[in-house]
Amino acid sequence: MAWLLLFLAGLLEIVWAFFMKLSQGFTLPAPSAVTVVTMIVSFALLSVSMRTLPLGTAYTVWTGIGAVGAFAVGIVVLGEPVTALRLLAAALIVGGIVLMRLSGGS
């Protein structure tokens, strides 16, 4: 259950990062509200998952999901550039997430 909650927390991190971008520095009310609400829920789910999972594992996986997800949303939705180095960096992050999961962290 902790891994599922952590995965959901990571997905919500992607959502709040995207809406933070749309909020234009918290100057637009609706995207700002979505940012704050999804941020709070993401942190809450991360916190609950940390009851069982080690701190380093949970935090690394959470930030990794958010980083790679935000990277993908940036490319697909916002038209950000795709370069070999950016793709390699994302692949390394995914590799790190997989290794953390396989490392035996609860």
VMD Tcl script that draws the C-alpha trace (Angstrom):
set ca {
  {0.00 0.00 0.00}
  {2.86 2.40 0.78}
  {4.23 2.04 -2.74}
  {0.82 2.80 -4.27}
  {0.46 5.91 -2.09}
  {3.98 6.98 -3.02}
  {3.22 6.52 -6.73}
  {0.04 8.62 -6.39}
  {2.01 11.27 -4.50}
  {4.50 11.35 -7.38}
  {1.73 11.75 -9.93}
  {0.29 14.64 -7.94}
  {3.74 16.22 -7.89}
  {3.59 16.27 -11.69}
  {0.16 17.90 -11.54}
  {1.18 20.62 -9.10}
  {4.37 21.38 -11.02}
  {2.39 21.78 -14.25}
  {-0.24 23.99 -12.64}
  {2.46 26.04 -10.94}
  {3.80 26.80 -14.41}
  {0.29 27.71 -15.56}
  {-0.23 29.96 -12.51}
  {2.32 32.43 -13.90}
  {4.01 32.98 -10.56}
  {0.81 32.50 -8.55}
  {-0.85 35.45 -10.32}
  {-3.76 33.40 -11.72}
  {-6.21 32.19 -9.06}
  {-7.49 28.90 -10.54}
  {-4.13 27.32 -11.45}
  {-2.70 28.64 -8.18}
  {-5.47 26.91 -6.21}
  {-4.94 23.63 -8.08}
  {-1.21 23.92 -7.34}
  {-1.71 24.41 -3.62}
  {-4.36 21.67 -3.22}
  {-2.45 19.04 -5.20}
  {0.76 20.00 -3.39}
  {-0.85 19.45 0.00}
  {-2.33 16.09 -1.03}
  {0.98 15.01 -2.59}
  {2.87 15.86 0.60}
  {0.23 14.07 2.71}
  {0.48 10.89 0.63}
  {4.28 11.06 0.76}
  {4.07 11.42 4.53}
  {1.80 8.40 4.89}
  {4.04 6.27 2.68}
  {7.01 7.23 4.87}
  {5.39 5.45 7.80}
  {6.57 2.23 6.17}
  {9.19 3.15 3.58}
  {12.66 4.46 4.39}
  {13.06 8.23 4.09}
  {15.74 8.08 1.38}
  {13.81 5.63 -0.75}
  {10.45 7.39 -0.46}
  {11.81 10.86 -1.09}
  {14.01 9.78 -3.99}
  {11.19 7.91 -5.71}
  {8.73 10.78 -5.12}
  {11.04 13.42 -6.55}
  {12.08 11.12 -9.40}
  {8.50 10.50 -10.48}
  {7.82 14.22 -10.30}
  {10.97 15.17 -12.19}
  {10.55 12.69 -15.03}
  {6.81 13.30 -15.21}
  {7.24 17.08 -15.33}
  {9.93 16.60 -17.97}
  {7.51 14.52 -20.08}
  {4.64 16.99 -19.61}
  {6.98 19.81 -20.60}
  {7.81 18.05 -23.85}
  {4.34 16.72 -24.72}
  {2.12 19.57 -23.51}
  {4.34 22.64 -23.44}
  {6.49 21.90 -26.47}
  {9.80 22.03 -24.61}
  {12.86 20.84 -26.53}
  {13.87 17.20 -26.74}
  {17.62 16.63 -26.82}
  {19.73 13.53 -26.43}
  {21.21 14.82 -23.18}
  {17.82 15.62 -21.68}
  {16.56 12.15 -22.61}
  {19.67 10.56 -21.11}
  {19.19 12.54 -17.90}
  {15.56 11.36 -17.66}
  {16.64 7.76 -18.32}
  {19.20 7.99 -15.52}
  {16.53 9.26 -13.13}
  {14.22 6.38 -14.09}
  {17.11 3.97 -13.59}
  {17.67 5.42 -10.12}
  {13.99 5.00 -9.24}
  {14.06 1.37 -10.36}
  {17.23 0.69 -8.38}
  {15.70 2.28 -5.27}
  {12.63 0.06 -5.63}
  {14.77 -3.04 -6.13}
  {17.09 -2.18 -3.26}
  {14.72 -3.76 -0.78}
  {13.21 -0.62 0.74}
  {10.10 -2.19 2.32}
}
mol new
graphics top color blue
foreach p $ca { graphics top sphere $p radius 0.5 }
foreach p [lrange $ca 0 end-1] q [lrange $ca 1 end] { graphics top cylinder $p $q radius 0.2 }
display resetview
